[in-house]
Amino acid sequence: MLGSLGRLHLTYYSSSGSLSSSKDCPSPKLPSFPLLRHRVLCPPTNLRCGKLERDCKVRAVLTDDSSTMTASEGEMEDIGVLRTDSNLEPFKDHFKYRIKRYLEQKSLIEKFEGGLEEFARGFVKFGFNREDGGVVYREWAPAAQEAQLVGDFNGWDGSNHKMEKGQFGVWSIKIHDFGGNPAIPHNSKVKFRFKHGNGWVDRIPAWIKYATVDPAKFAAPYDGVYWDPPPSERYQFKYGRPPKPKAPRIYEAHVGMSSSEPRISSYREFADNVLPRIRANNYNTVQLMAVMEHSYYASFGYHVTNFFAVSSRSGTPEDLKYLIDKAHSLGLRVLMDVIHSHASNNVTDGLNGFEVGQSTQESYFHAGDRGYHKLWDSRLFNYSNWEVLRFLLSNLRWWLEEYQFDGFRFDGVTSMLYHHHGINMAFTGNYNEYFSEATDVDAVVYLMLANYLIHKILPSATVIAEDVSGMPGLGRPVSEGGVGFDYRLAMAIPDKWIDYVKNKKDEEWSVTEISWSLTNRRYTEKCVSYAESHDQSIVGDKTIAFFLMDKEMYSGMSCLKDASPTVDRGIALHKMIHFITMALGGEGYLNFMGNEFGHPEWIDFPRDGNGWSYEKCRRQWNLVDTDHLRYKFMNAFDRAMHLLDEKFSFLSSTKQIVSSTNEEDKIIVFERGDLVFVFNFHPVNTYDGYKVGCDLPGKYRVALDSDAFEFGGYGRVGHDVDHFTFPEGIPGVPETNFNGRPNSFKVLSPPRTSMVYYRVDESKEENSTAEVVVGQENKEVGSMKHENVGPGVNLSSDN
């Protein structure tokens, strides 16, 4: 964590688009940004002969490939993000400056490299490539005085393989095939040897596609590996990319720690053993951590040494392709955790090895303090450097095309956006914190170029920013002057939950504050919400389940005896915390591997401090697979809440109304899409005939019930009960309605439960051929049985 999230307020609004608020909704003394419905900036009627009219020229300039397009001062006055949020108007000059910088950089790339897409194909020029009967190797190393290519192929003697220095500090050599055999054998070790000062050093090539280490030697250095398998060994993708979902339901995973055994797992094991679990729980996206090679395993993959290489601990490049293809075959999209915010400080194995005291113009990194992150002990890129841009943009294209990833989660974006990197910075939501001399415009321009490129290459890509600051415009398109991300992570939400489960008694839980924390975001910029990710369970902290139940998870999870009050409370709140985070916290949802079933304890990678143990660096799948243990209940509920979105698409709905946050009753009532959610956080009170507001009149039934037996509950709510609405006040006059809603119905709300109600389409009800209600009686109604139906979810053909 780099600091607290900027306090960005989401105003409650009605389905008609008018702003509204509930009598129970708070008015905290926090910065509040206006809620504006998105206006179409460029209507189709303004298109003429393939050109855009003047009022859309800025948008056209920002997205057109032609470097000859420029925007006049007058045209630069119309910037989309400013039209979306008028509070940004005082910072127009900042936006104009960074747009100008972006256009200039894009224009130069077009002029000298043939366009951004071609520029981002650096991997066909740099590194190792087959060209005309041989292997050509190129490396950008302007600080080198002499250079050689060494490896297994020449007995590590580079005297006969000296490289030539060309323009801009690019060294190259071509090694011709001999006797019909490749010049450099596939899977053989190679290194770049160069001279500076009075000595020679060996470094792993910057663009290397694979790097390995001798596992038998402790702390052994990595070697670059020339990877060019013959056609018979090269993996061929069999399945196309799944379509982009309406909303991402993301399963964050670390392949290495995905085994139940205390060891490093492989890509193929993950594909065969873990992907089916993810699909069974109705996720639609997998986010893979630690894919890029990193010499220090305990860095969780965030101290990257080799940017184009897959982590060799878990297998080969072909093995990773197998994993991604298997995911696609299951209908799962795959995002990659990409680290372009910094690089490992490792000199022997990583990019930092090319740093020999040269100027920043001849280096991947800034010189001096600007090039060093003091908290991460890592190097910081110089985003204004031409070859750095080529390297990073090509890196994105490489992962998209070579491995068929479907998008990225950009790590450490806050560190990139500001010269202070978010260190000792508590963001308050004041716009001056985002747009000032502290903003690293070079990095902003790089991110704009990156997002433009990604969506140009793969229009269906999903790109997520890990940003704790809440910078406005980060999640708006580049065409509007935004940075271009599709989503940002809602990073304040897990902090709030950890604070509650660690520090507050049940009676101190504020439903007003919970609701506020979950809805505190910019309406026009989508968020991925999560109750806990890998960050919340690393050593020194615990998973939410372990905070709630602690040592009783070792002895009290058996169904063969009654649950203790601690376990009963823990399971109930675990379900509620994750579900309300999903339902109210954003436009997408993320869960870290194992937390769906309440994985106990914490994560601790093997290191000197724990005797290099893998005991806490694994996932105990046996817990959820053992039928008499209560972990199965949390897993079943996770499966059901994802199926609920699969059926009703509430995550992608822009209709989100919190109608009641009642502190005395400890109840939150809200609508998402046409579903009505009722969360009762009271530890003991049951409310019979509890009145809840809703939008549409009609008949409502239970869609999901956290208290169902299948979820470890008590089955106190009947699933065959019809709830009929009553009109409230004058239609269209919210102040006469009940909690600002034109209709209401009454429900039974037991303590520590979450209930979801859907409106029955009575015109189709009689013709329904299949309706499944799995609840306290686990009964099936209708003539056709659905497959893959999670327990406690109503699937009805009338919706």
N, C-alpha and C positions, 0 to 999 in steps of 0.2 A: 504494500500500500504506500502511496506517495503523499497522501494527504486526504482530508475529508472532501466529499463530493460537493461541487458547487450546488447551492440550494436552488433548484430549478422547479418551479411550481407548475403542476398540471391542474388547471381549473376544471371543475366538473362541468359537463355540458350535456345537453339533451340531444336526442336522436334527430331532432329537427335542425340542429346546428346552432341553436341559440345558446348563449351562456346561461348557466344556472348554478345554483348552489343549494345545499340542503341546510335545514335549520340545525342539523347535527354536525355539519361540516365545519371544521375549524377555520379560523382566520389568524394563523400564526404570524408572529412578527418576524417574518423572513422575507427576503427578496422574492417577489412574485412577478413572473413574466406573463404577458398577455397570451391568451389562447386564441390563435388565429387559424381559421380553416384555410387550407392550402388553396391558393389561387393558381389556375393554370397560366403559366407565363407566356406560352406561345400557342394560341389556339390554332387548330389546323386551317382555319379560314385565312390565316396570315401567310400561308405558304403560296408562293407564286414562282413558277418556272424553276423549282428546286432551290430558290433563295428565300431567306426569311426577311420579313418586313423589318423596318427600322426599330420598332419597339422590342424586337427579339434579337437584335444584332449582337448584343453582348453575349447572350446565350450561344448564338451561332459561333462567335469567335472562340468561346471557351471550349467548344466541342468539335469544331471543324478541323480536319487534318491539314488544311492548306496553311502554309506559313505566311502567305501573303495577306491574310486577313488580319486587320487591326481594328481597334475600337477608338473612335474619337472621344474627346473629353465629354462631349454631350451624351454620347451613347453610353459612356461608362457611368453616367448618373443613375441608370436603371439597373440595379443589381438585385437579383432575385431574393437573396437572403434578407436584404433590407426591407423588401416589400412584405416578407413573411413576418418580420419582427421589427416594428418601427423603433424599438429601443436601441437598435443597432445603428440608427441614423447618425449619431455623433461620431461613429467610428468608420464613416464612409471612406475617409482618406486611407485608413488602414486597409480596407478591402480593395480599394482601387490600386493601392501599391502592390499588394500581393497578387492580385489578378494580373497586373502589368508584368510583374516578375515571372509569373507562370507562363504568360503568353510569350514573353521574350525567350524564356528557356525552351519552350516548345518550338518556337520559330527557329532558333539556332539548331536544334536537333534535326528539324526538318531540312534545313539548309545543308548541313554538313554530314548528316547520317542517313538521309532519305526517309525520315519520319520516325515517330516514336516507336512504332511496332518493329521496325527494322533495327532501330537502336537497341531494342530489348532482345535482340537475337545475338547478343555478345558471345554466347556459348558456342556458336558455330565458328567464331573467329579465335577467341581466347581459349586457353586450356588445350586439351588434346583433341584433334579432329583428323579424320581420314580425308586426305586430299591427293588425288592423282598418283596412286600407287605408293603411298607412304603415309606417315603420320606427321602432321605439323603441330608443333607446340609453340604457343605464344604466351607471354607473361608481361604484365605491366609492372615494371620495377625500375623507375627512373633513377633511384638512388644507387643502383648496382653499377660497379665499375667494370666487372666482367661477369659472365654467366655461363653455366653449363647445365646440361640435363644429365642426371645420373639415375641409376636404378639397377634392378636385377639384369636388365637386358645388356648392360655394358660392364657388369661386375663392379658397379659404383665407381667407375673411373671415367670422368667426364672429359679427359684430355682430347678424345676424338669426337666429342659432341659439344663443341663450343657454340654458344648462341651469338647471334648478331643483333646489335642494337639498332632499331629503326626510329622513326619519328615518335615523339612524345614519350620516349622512355619505354617503348615496347620491344622486348627481346623475342627472337624467334629462331626456330630451327626446324628443318625438315629431315626426317630419317626415312629413307626409302626401304621398301620391302626387299627381302632377300630370298631368292630361291622359292618364290611363291608363298613364303611365310611372312606374317605381319612383322613390321619393323620392331614393334614392341609387343610382346605376347600379352594376350588378355589376362587380367588378374595378376599382373606382375607389379612389383613395388617401384615407385619412381619418386624423385625429389628434384627440386629446383635448387641448384648450388650457385651462389653468387658471392662476389667479392666486394667488400667495402672496407675502407681504411686499410689495415694491414692483414686482414684475415678473410677466410672463406666460411660461409655458413650454409647449411642445408635446410631447406624449408619445404613444406608441403605446398604444391602448386595451388594458387588461390582459387582456380576454377575446377579443382579436382572433383570428380563425380563419386568417388568412394575412397575411404580411408580406414585403415585397420590398425590394430595394436596386438602385440603378442600377449595373450591372456595369461601366459605362464610367468610373465615377468612383471613384478610389481612396479607401478609408475613408469612403465616403459613408454617411450615416445611413439607417436603414431607415424605411419607411413602412408604416403599417397599411393593409390592403386589405380593403374590404368584399366578402366572398365570398358570393354568392347566385346561382349560375348558373341559367339557365332549365332547365326539365325536359329539354330536348333535349341539354343539355351536362352534365347531372348524371349521374355514373356510377351505374349500377344494379348491385348485386351479383347475380351469377348462381349462385354456388355456396355451399353451406352450410359451416359449420365442420366440419373433420374431427373425428372422435371423439378424446377424450383418450387418448394412448398409455399403455401400462403404465409406460413409462419414457421421459423425454424425451432424445432424441439431438439436441443443439442445434448449429446452425450459426450462429455469431456473425458478423454481417456489417455492413459500413458501405457504404451505397449509393454515396456520393460517390466513394469510392476503389476501386470495384469494376470500373472499366474497365481494360483493358490499356494504354490510351493515357494520357499524362500530362495528365489533365483531370478535371473533375468529371462523374461519370456520373449518369444520370437514373433515376427510379423505373421507367419503362417499359423502359429498357435492362436494368436489373437483373432485372425480371420475365421478360423474354424471353430473356436470355442467361445469367444466373447461376442463377436458380431451377431450370432443368432440370439443371444440374450438381449442385446440392444434392440434388435428388430422385434422380439417378442414383447418388449415393454413399450412398443409403439413410438419410439423415437424416430425421427426422419433424417437426422444429421449426426455424424460423428465428428468430433473435433480432436485431432491427434496432436498430442504434445510431444516434444523431444524428438522430432523427426530429423532435424538438421544435426549433423555430427557435432558432438560436444565431448571433449576429452574427460571432463569431470562429471561423472554420473550424478552426483549429489546436487548438481546445479539445476536439476529438474529439466534440463535441456535449454536453459536460458543463457548459458555462456557458450555460444556457438563458436566452434573453431573452424569448421569447414562448411561453407554456406550452400554449396551445390551437392554435398554428399549426404546420403542417408545415414542414420546412426547404425554403425556396423554391429553394435551389440546385439541387435535383434534380427540381423540377417543382411541380405544383399539387396541391391536395387530391384532385382526381379522379384524378390520376396515381398517388398513393399507394394509393387504393382499388383501382385496377387491379392494382397489385402484390399486394396482400393477397388479392384475389379469385383471381388467377392462382396464388398459393401454395396457396390452399384447393382449387383445381381439381386440383392435383398431390398432394393429400393432406398438405400441409405446414401445420402450425399456425404462427402468427406471434406472437411475443412482442415487446413494446416495452421498450426500455431507458428507464425513466422516472426522471427526476431530480427528487425532492422533498426532497432533503437540503440543497439550497442553490440560489441563483439568481445569475445573472451580476451583477457589480458595475457593469455598463454602465448609465449613467444615461440616455443619449440613446435607446437602443433597447429597454431592458428594464424589468422591473417595478421595478427600483431607482429609476427616474425619478419614481416617486410618493413617494419619500422626500425630504422637504423639512425635516427636523429635528423632525418631530412626535413625540409620545409613542408608545411601542410599542403602546398600545391602539388607536392610529389608523393603524397601519402593518402592512404584511405581515411586517415583520422586527422582531427584537429591537433595542432601542437599544444604543448603546455597544459594548463588546467582545463582549458576548454575541451580538450580531447580525452579527459579522464573523468569517469563517474566515481566519485569518492565513496559512495555507499555501496555500489555494486562491484567496485574494484575491476572495472572494465573500460574498454576504449570506446570513444564516441566518434561516429562518422562525420566527415565533412561533406554535407549534402550539397554544397555548391560546386564540388569537384566533378568535372566531366566524367572521369573514369569511375568514380564512385557511383554516379548516377547510372552509368552503363551496367556496372556490376550488380547493383541492387534491383534495377528494373528487369534486367535479364534473369536475375534469380527468381523473380516472381513468375515470369513467363516460363522458365524452365520447369518449375513445380506444376504449373497448370497444364503444360503440354506433355512433358515427359511422363508424369505420373498421374495425370487426369484428376488432380485435386479440383474441387468445386468452389474453392474460395479460401479465404484466410481469416484468421484472427490475429491482428497486429498487436504484438506485445509492447508494453512500455510506451504507449503513444504520448502520455503526459510528459515523459522525459524528453521526447523529441520536440514537443511543441514550445517549450520554454527554455531559455538559457539557464534558469535556475533548476530545471529538471524536476520541479515539484518538491525539492528538498526543503524541509522546514517551511512549507507553504500550506496554509490552511485556506482553501478556496471558499469564499463566502457567497459567490454569485454576483459580486460586483463586476460589471463588464470591463472595468479598467484593468482587472487582473488578467483578462484574456487578450486584450489588444493594446499593447504598449511596447516599449523597447525591450521588455522581457520576452516577447514572442520571438521565437526562432523562425523567421520567415523562410530561410533556406529549407528547413525541415518541412514547413507547411507546404511549400512549393513541391518538394519531393513527394509528399503524400498526395497532393492533388494530381501530379503526374502518374503516380502509382495507381490510384483509384481509376483515373481515366483509362489507363492502359489495361488494367484488369477487366473492366467492363467492356472495353473495346474488343479484347481478345475473346472474352467469355461473357456475353451479355447476361447470362443467368447466374453469374457468380454472386456469392454472398461474402461480404467483407465487413468485419467487425473490428471496432477500435476498443482497446483496453485503455480507457481514459478516465482518470479519477477527477479531473478538473471541471468537466462539464462545459467545455468551450462551445459557445453557440456557433452553429454552422458546421460543426464537425460531421454531423450526420445528414447534411444536405448535399445535393448533387454539385459536382464541379460546374455544371452549366449555370448554376445559380450563384456562383461565387463561394460555394461551400467547399469543404475538404473532400467530400465524396464518399464517405463511408455509408454503408447500408444500415448499420446498427452500431450502437455503443453499448458497452457493458454497464449495467446499473450497479456500480460498485459500492454504493452506500448501503444497499439493502442487506448484504450479509453482515456488514459491521453492526447494523441495528439489531439483527437477530442474535448475534453473539453477545452483544451488550445485554439483551433481554434474558437469554438463558443463563448467562453467567452471573448477572448482578441484580436481577429484579425478582421479587416474589410475585406469585400469580396475581395477587390483588393490586400490584403496582403496574401491571401491564396496561398500557393505555391504548384502547382501540382507535382513538383519534390519532395518536402518534403513529401507530402501525399503518393506518390508512394513508396518512400524510407521507410517510417515508416511502411507501410503495407507489404513490402517484406523483411524487415530486420529480417531474421530468418535463422536458420540452415536448409539447404535443407533436410538433412537426418533425421531430427527430426520434426515430425508433430505437427502442432499448431491448436488450436481452437481459431478462431478470434471472437471478439465481439466489437461493438461500445460502448455498455454500459451494465453493469450488475447491480446487486443490489448495488454494491459498489458506483456507480456513482450517485445514487439517494437517498442516505440516508440523514438524516437531516443535513442541512448545505450546501447541494449541490442541484442540480436539475437534472431532466431528460433532455436529449438533446432537446426534443420538447419544454420543458419549457424554456430552455436557448434561443432557437431560437425565440419563440413567446411570452413568458412571459405572461403578464396580458391580452394580446389579446386572449389568449386561453379561457378566461372567457366570452368574448363578441363577438369574431370574427369568431367562428367556424361554424356558421350557413350557410347552402347552400342557404338559402332564400334571401341572399344578397351577393353582390360581395365581394370577399376576399380582405382584405386590403393588401398592399404591404408586410407587416410584415408576415401575415399568408401565403400569396402566396409563399414568400421566404422560410418560415419555413417548410412548407410541402414539397416543392421541395428538399430542402437540407436534410431534415429528410430521405426521400427516398434514396437520393444519398449516404449519409453517411453510412447508414446501408447496402446498396447493394454493394458498392465498398469494404466495410470491409469484407463482405461475399465472394465476388468474387476474391479478391486479397490478403486477409489477412491471409489465412491459409488453412488447409486441413479439417477443420470442422468449424461450426459456432454456436454461442450461443446468445440467446436473453433472457432478463429477462421479466417475466410476466407483460404484459401491455404495454411494450415499443414498441411492434409491431404496436400499433395503436396510439402511441404518447401520452402516459399517462402523464397528467400534474403534476406539483408540485413536491413533494418529498416524501420520506418514513420517518415516525416518529413513532416509537413504543410507546405505552403507558408508561409513566414514570412520575416521580414527576415533571419534568420541564414543561410538557404540561398538567398537571392535569389528568394524566392517561387516556388520550383521545385516541380513536381508529380512529379518523377522517382521519388521514393521514396513517393509517395502514390497508388499504383495496385497492381493485381494482375497479375502477368505470366502470364496464362493460356496464353500461347504455349509456356511451358516444359513444362507438362503435356500440351499438345496435340501437341507434337512427338514423333513415335513413337520416334526414335532417342535420346531423352534419358531418363535414369534417373528423372526426376521421376515418370514414369508408374507406377513400381513402388510408390512410397509412396502414390500416389493409389489404386491398385488394392487395396492392403492396407487402406487406410482404408475403401474401399467394402465389402470383405469382412468386416471386423470389425463394421460396422454391420449387415450382412446376418446375421451370426451371432446378434446379439441379436434381429433380426427373427424368426429361426427358432426360437431357444431361449429367449428372454425371460430371459436370465440377469441383466440389470441390475435387473429388478424382483423377483428372488428374494431372500427374506430368508435363504436358506441360504448362508452364506459361511463357509467353514472353511479357514484356513491351516494345512496339516498339516506343512509343512516349510520352514524357511529355513536352508539349509545354507551356512555361510560358506566352508567349504573348497571345496565344489563350485560355489559361486556360483549355486545353484538355488533357486527358490521354487516350491513346489507348493501349489495351493489348489483348492478346489471352489467354484463359484458356480452355484447351482441344481444340476443333475445333470451339469454339465460339469466336466471335470478339466483344469486349466491347468498347464502346465509351462514355466517361464521359466528359461532358462540364460543367465546374464549373464557366464559365464566367457569370456575373450577367445580361448582356444585349445582348451580341453578338450572332447572329445566323449565322451559316456557311453553305452555300448552295454549294454542290459539294465538300465537304471536303474530302480530300484524306486520306484513312487509309490503312495501310499495312496488309497483311494477308499471311498465309502459303500456303493454297491449292487454286488452281484456280477453277473457276466455277461460279455458281449463288448463291447469298446470299439474304436472306430475314430477316425481323425483327422478332426476337424471343421474345423480351420483350422491352417495351417502357414505361418509367416512365412518359411520357407526355400524355399517353392515357387518354381519358375522364374518364374512370373507376377509374383512380388513382388521380383524381383531377387536371389533366393536361389540355392542350389546344388542343390536337389532331393534332399537326402540322406535324407529320410524317406519310406518307401513308404506310399502312401495306401491300398493294397489289403491291408494287413496287419491281421489280427484279433488283438486283445490280450485274452487271457482272464484273468480274475481268479483269485486264490488267496485262500482264507480266512485271516485273521490272528487268532490267539488265540481268546479266548472271546467270543462275541457279547454285547454289552452291557457288557463290562468293558474300558473304553478302555486301562487300563494294560497289558493283555495284547496289545493290537493293535499294528499297525505305524504309528508316528507318530499314534497315537490313532484310526486308521481300521480298520474291521473287515475290509477287503479290500484287495488290491493287484494291480497288474499291472506289467509291465516295458516300457520304451520306449527308443527311441534318441533321445538329446538332443544335437544338435550345438551348438557354441558360438554365442552371441549369437542365439538363436532362441527363439521362443515357439510351443508346440504346444498345441492344445486337442483333447480327446478326448470323444466322446459315447458313451453306452451304447446299443447296438443292441437294439431291441425284436424279439427273435428270433421271437416269435409272429406278427409281421406281415411278417417279412422275405421269406418265400416268396411272399407275395401283392403285394409291392411292384411297382408298374407303372413307377416311375421313380426312379432313384437316380443322381445326378450326382456324380462325383468328379473335380474338376479339380485336377491336381497336376503332378508332375514329368513324367507322360506325357500330361497333358491329355486323358484319355480319358473317354468318356461311356458309362455303363452303363445299360441299360434302354431302353424303347421310347418314352418321351415326353421331350421336351426342355423344360426350364424356361426361361422368359424372365427377364431381369434377375438372373441368377445371377452373383454375383461370383466371380472365380477363387479357387481354394483353399478354397472352402466346400462341405462336403457338405450337400446338401439331400436328405433321405430321407423318404419317406412313412411310415416306421416311427417317426417322432417326432411 
